Amino acid sequence: MGRNAEPRWTFLTNHARVLLEIARNPQVRVRDIAASIGITERAAQGIVTDLKEAGYVDPVRVGRRNHYSVNAGQGFRHPTEADIPVRALIDMFTDRER
């Protein structure tokens, strides 16, 4: 793969990217999440629903928009990382000044 070629895979899943967008801006719109990470609005909405059903985010309706709270103390889903809170991932990618 050349320097300017698109990568075929990345380390972070779209679920992780959506969670990070919500953690960065709890008032973010699904449309903006989709645009930011390069997926469709429908895919972004499905991921938000997955994260909600798994207990990682709680949407609260405020007027015509959702505001989200992130359950950063919840562990990762894979058994080998289940003892690590998702806060570790969020901190790594939202606190870049460190």
C-alpha positions in Angstrom: 0.0 0.0 0.0 1.4 3.4 -1.0 1.6 6.4 1.2 -1.5 8.1 -0.3 -3.7 5.0 -0.6 -6.7 4.7 1.6 -6.3 2.3 4.5 -8.3 -0.9 4.2 -8.9 -1.2 8.0 -8.5 0.9 11.1 -8.0 0.0 14.8 -11.2 1.8 15.9 -14.7 0.5 14.9 -17.4 2.8 13.9 -19.1 2.1 17.3 -16.0 3.5 19.0 -15.9 6.5 16.8 -19.6 7.3 17.4 -19.0 6.9 21.2 -16.1 9.3 21.0 -18.1 11.9 19.0 -20.8 11.8 21.6 -18.3 12.1 24.5 -16.7 15.1 22.8 -20.0 16.8 22.3 -23.0 15.4 24.2 -25.4 17.6 22.1 -24.1 16.4 18.8 -26.6 15.6 16.1 -26.6 12.1 14.4 -26.2 13.9 11.1 -23.0 15.5 12.4 -21.7 12.2 13.8 -22.2 10.6 10.4 -20.5 13.4 8.5 -17.6 13.4 11.0 -16.7 9.8 10.7 -17.8 9.2 7.1 -20.8 6.9 7.5 -24.5 7.3 6.6 -27.0 8.9 8.9 -28.8 5.6 9.0 -25.7 3.7 10.1 -24.9 6.4 12.7 -28.5 6.1 14.1 -28.2 2.3 14.3 -24.9 2.6 16.2 -26.4 5.2 18.6 -29.2 2.7 19.2 -26.7 -0.1 19.8 -24.8 2.0 22.3 -28.1 3.0 24.0 -29.3 -0.6 24.2 -25.9 -1.7 25.6 -26.0 1.0 28.3 -23.1 3.1 27.0 -25.2 6.2 26.2 -28.4 7.7 27.5 -30.2 10.1 25.2 -32.4 12.7 26.8 -34.8 14.6 24.6 -34.4 18.4 25.0 -36.8 20.2 22.7 -36.3 18.8 19.2 -32.8 17.4 19.9 -31.2 14.7 22.0 -28.5 15.4 24.6 -26.5 12.4 25.5 -24.8 11.2 28.7 -22.1 8.6 28.4 -21.7 5.8 30.9 -17.9 6.0 30.9 -17.5 3.6 33.8 -19.0 0.7 31.8 -16.4 -1.9 30.7 -15.7 -2.9 27.1 -17.8 -5.7 25.7 -15.0 -8.2 24.9 -14.2 -10.4 27.8 -10.5 -9.7 27.7 -11.1 -6.0 28.2 -14.3 -6.1 30.2 -12.5 -4.9 33.4 -11.3 -1.7 31.6 -13.8 1.2 31.6 -14.6 2.9 28.3 -13.4 6.0 30.0 -9.8 4.9 29.1 -10.6 5.1 25.4 -12.6 8.3 25.8 -9.8 10.0 27.7 -7.2 8.8 25.2 -9.0 10.4 22.3 -10.6 13.4 23.9 -7.8 14.7 26.0 -5.1 15.1 23.4 -3.1 17.8 25.3 -1.5 15.2 27.5 
